[in-house]
Amino acid sequence: MIKSRVLYLLTVLAVIALGLLSRKLPVPLWIGDGLWALMVYLIVRILFINAPVGKVAIISLLFSFGIEFSQLYQAPWINAIRQTLPGRLILGQGFLWSDLLAYSIGIGIGTLADRIKQRS
């Protein structure tokens, strides 16, 4: 179990690096959004290492979609947080329907990878 958690943690770090790099390269912005959701999936997997893949996927989708829908709330205090680098990276800045698709793709990739890993 510790070995699995370490592997997921190393993967989280790699996905974070790729996500930050994606903001510096000429790639579509949705790639970074998908990587963010993949990171969420991996973190949920670390927290619930023995949970079924489907449950981890649902928790990850609910969290990611919740963050996206929270961007519709535009109070000054939360907008001030969103203006910081951590706030921008975690909370985002503006609601986009397309982000929901990117999150679904990122979490789908994590789910698929987990299912393949479980079969081998």
N, C-alpha and C positions, 0 to 999 in steps of 0.2 A: 504494500500500500504506500509506504514512504517512497519507494522507487517510482511508482506511478505519479505521485504528487510532484516529485522533483522533475520528472519528464514534462508534466503539464506546465510547471512553473517556468522551465527553460523555454518551452514553446510560447508561453505568454510573453516572455522577454523578447523573443525573436519576432513575434507578431507586433509588439509595440514598436520595435526598431523599424520594421517594414512599414508600419502605419505612419510613423514620423517621416520616414524617407519618402513615402508616397506624396507627402505634402510639398516636397522639394523637387519632385520630378514631374515631367509633363504627362501625368496619367489622369484619367477621369477621377473627380472627387469621390465618386461612389465607391471606389476601391478602398480608400481610407475608411469610409463608413462601414464597409463590409469587414475590414480587418478589425475595426473597433468592436463590432458585434462578435466576431470570432474570439477576440480577447475576452469579452464578457462570458461567452460560452465556456472557455477554458477555465476561467476563474470560478464559475459556478461548478464546473466539473471537479476542480480542486476541493471546493467546499463540500461537495456531495459525491465523493469519489465512488461510492457503492450504489448510487441511485441509477435507475434505468436511464438509458440515453434519451428516451422521449421526454422524461420528466425534466432532465437537465435542459433540453431544448426549449420546453415550454417556459420554464423559469427564466431562461435567457431571453426569450422573445418578449415575455411580459416586462422584464426589466428594461430592455432596449426600447421597446415601444413606449413604455412609461416615460423614459427620459425624453424621447422625441415629442410626445404629446405635452410634456411639461414645458416645452419651448413655446407653447401657445400662451402660457402665463408670463406676462411681461411687467411684473412689479419692479420698482426701482432697486430693491435690495437684491433680488436674484439676477437682475441685469448687471448689477455691479460685480457679482461673482462671475458671471459669464464673460466679463471684460478681462478677467485674469487668465493667464495661460492654463492653469489647471481647470478653471471653470469652463473655459472654451473647449478643452479637450474632453472633459467628462460630461458637461451639460449641453454642449453645442450652443448655437446661437439663434437659429431660426428653423421653424418647422418646415419640413419638406416631405411630401408623400413618397417621393422617390427614395428617401432614406429608409423607409420601412421595408422596401424591396431589397435594398442593399443589406440591411440587417438580416433579413430572412436568408439571403444568399450566404452571408458570412456564417450564420448559425447552422445553415444547411451543410456547409463545408465541414464544420466541426462535427456535426452529427454523423455525416458520412464517414469521416475519418475514424471516429470512435467505433462505428459499426464494423468497418473493415478491420480495425485493430482487434476487436472482440472475436472476430471469426478466425483470426490467425493464431 
